[in-house]
Amino acid sequence: MKKSFTSTLIMLGLLTGLTAWYVLYEQKYRPEQKDQEEQSKRLISLASDQILEIKLTRLKNDPLKSSSAPLEKLEYETLQLKKLGQEWLLVDPVQAQADSLAISALLSAVTSAKQERIVDEHPKDLAVFGLNQPLIHIELKKDSVGPAEQIWIGIDTPIAHSSYAKVTGSENVFKINRSLRSALDKDLFALRNKNVVDLNRNEIAEIEIQNPKENIILASDSKENWTLSRENIPAESLEWNKTLSPLLELKAVEIASEKAEKPAQFGLDQPLAKITLVKTDKSRRIILIGKFKGALFAKRADLDTIFEIDKTLEEKLNTPALQYRDRHIAKFDRYEIAKIKLETGKNSIELNKEGTSDWKLAAEPIAKIDNTQVDALLTKLQDIQLVKYLSGAESKNPIKNPLLKISLFDKKDKIEKEVLALSFEASKGLQIKVKKTELPYMFEITKEDFDKLNITKQSLLQSEEKPKEAVKVQKKS
């Protein structure tokens, strides 16, 4: 019995040891071994953020597309790039900003690339694999002193989606996924920064557009609200963005010329438009737009390069200032409004908000207000659009006896502030004149829209609070 018990303990110990070894192997050693195997398959050892210099040479006329072309006629393009801070720059064959997204994609592809298998450990003839005249050759360096890690990519394999390749420090010829060749087969235009303006919205304080018909100046405040500076009238954000967004996102569709030696060939001797962008630090970026033989071209004053751009920008640059005027009579955040004053002659209604949505009459705090009616009033104020802006003397005369005056206040940090003041008076026909405190011009709205705002105290009360006489009148009507 004792011997049997000892044997059981021995078997249990062996089982425990095997289990512990298996768990340790599966959880630690096997993943580490697998990771080492995967790392050994990588074509280069550098990580994307370690690479500071790139030299990319690509065959421009692919022999697979023109197999009869003799070697002496093969054309190569070599691009050199350097990283300065967080930005990539092209240093050869031109000096220009590089497309950071394109470079990031290229580096991601090359640093994650792995060999599929070894095809030949000691190749006698690299021409068999297209590696004597490689289609792609890339050199990657982490500094300007140390040696480069290199990859050569040859022709595609007869079967499967692969290409032949070799790397620095090894005679082996590998098979790699053909996607790496596609990722590296980029020309100068693909890797250069194609942004013409190259500024963000929050960097811009003012934009001036000069076209043959007029000069338009729009200024932005800290909250990116735009105003037509000459008229001091708010710009309609949706309408202005139809020009602003294409302008800031303007990209070259082609490089028309690296040197602006003959501007007349691009219509830049007599520009179609001149755009001046004033940055928040008061520095300026000037862009000239030219038109020649139906094509549109752009040139920055600080660069020699002439870009060919999308022709649809011409229509946006010819938009008249009148079209940018904001036609809404009021803009505010209705959820921030804490007090409303409605004044009609000798009568006045003052509403104060308690909490987040409950409204009370200042003169009758026990009266029950229909909050939906107050919200409807604020919504109407936001939705109503003016008919036209007035000009001349009729726009400058003050409104002495308004039919209605509406004032809105918000309250932040216990400080009450007026955010809107509108005064209304009768005009000729079916229009109503409106004076807005911060605007130098008066404008007109329709009588129908005015009636939506000219409400009574009774209309704001909940149904059970309304006088019976008023209810009867409503039923009769």
Residue, then its C-alpha position, 0 to 999 in steps of 0.5 A: m500500500k505504501k509503495s502504491f501511494t509513493s508511486t502515485l505521488i511520483m506520478l502526480g509530481l511528474l504531471t504537475g511538472l509537465t503541466a507547469w512546463y507546458v503552461l510556461y512554454e505556451q505562455k512565454y517561450r513559444p510566443e517569444q520563439k514565434d516573435q523571434e521567427e517573425q522578426s527574423k523574416r523582416l526585411i529591415s530592422l529599423a522602425s518607422d520612427q527611427i528612419l531619418e533619411i530615404k533614398l528611393t530609386r525606381l525604374k520608370n519604364d518597366p521592362l515587363k511592359s516593354s520587354s524588348a527595350p535594351l538595358e541602356k534605355l532603361e530610365y531610373e528616377t532617384l528621390q532623396l528625402k530627409k526628416l527635419g523635426q516632424e516634417w519630411l523634405l524632398v532634397d533631390p531632384v527638387q527641394a520641396q515639402a514632402d507629403s507626410l501621409a504618403i511618406s508615412a504609408l511608404l515607411s509603414a509598408v517597408t518596415s513591416a515587410k517580411q520575406e515569404r521564403i528563401v528562393d536561392e541562397h547563393p544565386k549565380d545570376l541575379a538577372v534571373f530574378g531581375l535583381n541585376q537591374p532592380l525595379i526598386h532600390i531603397e536605402l534607409k538610414k537612421d542618421s547621416v553617418g551610419p550605413a544604410e539598410q537596403i532592399w532591392i526588388g526584382i521582377d514578379t514571380p511566375i506564380a503567386h502574388s510575389s516579387y523577388a528581393k534581396v537585402t543588405g548583408s545577405e546573398n539570399v534571394f527572397k520571395i516577398n509580397r508584391s504589395l511592397r513593390s506597389a507601395l514603393d513604386k512612387d514618383l516625385f509627384a506622389l511623394r511631394n506635398k501637393n497642398v497649395v495653401d498649406l494652412n489650417r483654418n485656425e491659423i487664418a485671421e483674414i482673407e482678401i479675394q481680389n477678382p476683376k469685379e471687386n475686392i472681398i475681405l473676410a475676417s475671422d474671430s477666435k471662434e472662427n465666426w467670419t465677417l465681411s469686413r468692408e460692410n461689417i456684416p456677418a458672413e453666412s457660414l454655409e455659403w462662405n464655406k463653399t469657397l473657404s473649404p475648396l481654397l484651404e484644401l486646394k491641391a495640385v493636380e500636376i506640377a506645371s513648372e518648377k521655375a516660374e520663368k514664363p508666367a504669361q504661359f500660365g495666365l499669371d502675368q494678368p491674374l484671374a484672382k489674387i488671394t491674400l491670407v493673413k495669419t494670426d501672427k500677421s504674416r501673409r501668404i499670397i496666391l495668384i490664380g491664372k488661367f490659360k487655354g482653359a486650365l487653371f494655375a496657382k503660384r504662391a509668392d514664396l515659391d517658384t513652383i507653378f501648380e495646375i489646379d482644379k478648374t472648379l475653383e474659378e467659380k468660387l473665386n468669382t462669388p460676389a460679396l453680396q452672396y456671402r452675407d448672413r441672412h439670419i436675423a439672429k445667431f445664439d445658443r438657445y440653451e444658454i439663454a437665461k433671460i428674455k425681454l419682450e417690449t411692446g410700447k408700454n407693455s413688457i414681458e420678462l422671462n427668467k430661466e430656472g434650472t435648465s429649461d423652466w421659465k418664469l414670468a418675472a412679474e408673476p413667478i407663480a404663473k405656469i409658463d408653457n416651456t415649449q412656447v418659449d423654446a418655439l419663440l427662440t427657434k423662430l428667432q434663429d430660423i427667420q431670414l431677412v428679406k434685404y439689407l437697407s442702405g443709405a439714410e434709411s438704414k442709419n435712422p434710429i428706431k424711436n418708437p419700436l413696435l417690438k423690442i426683443s432682448l436676450f441675455d445669457k448668464k455665465d459665472k453669475i454675470e448677466k450679458e446681453v447677447l441680442a437686441l432687436s428693434f422692429e418698426a413698420s415699413k412700406g408695404l408688407q415689410i418690417k424694418v429691424k435694427k440689430t445693435e451691433l450692425p451698422y445697417m438696418f434690414e427688413i423682414t416680412k410682416e408674416d415673420f414679424d407676427k411669429l415674434n410679436i406674441t402675447k403673455q397669454s400665449l406663453l401660459q399653460s392652457e389651464e392658466k389662460p383666462k377663460e375669456a381668451v379661451k372663448v375668443q380662441k374657440k370662436s375664431 
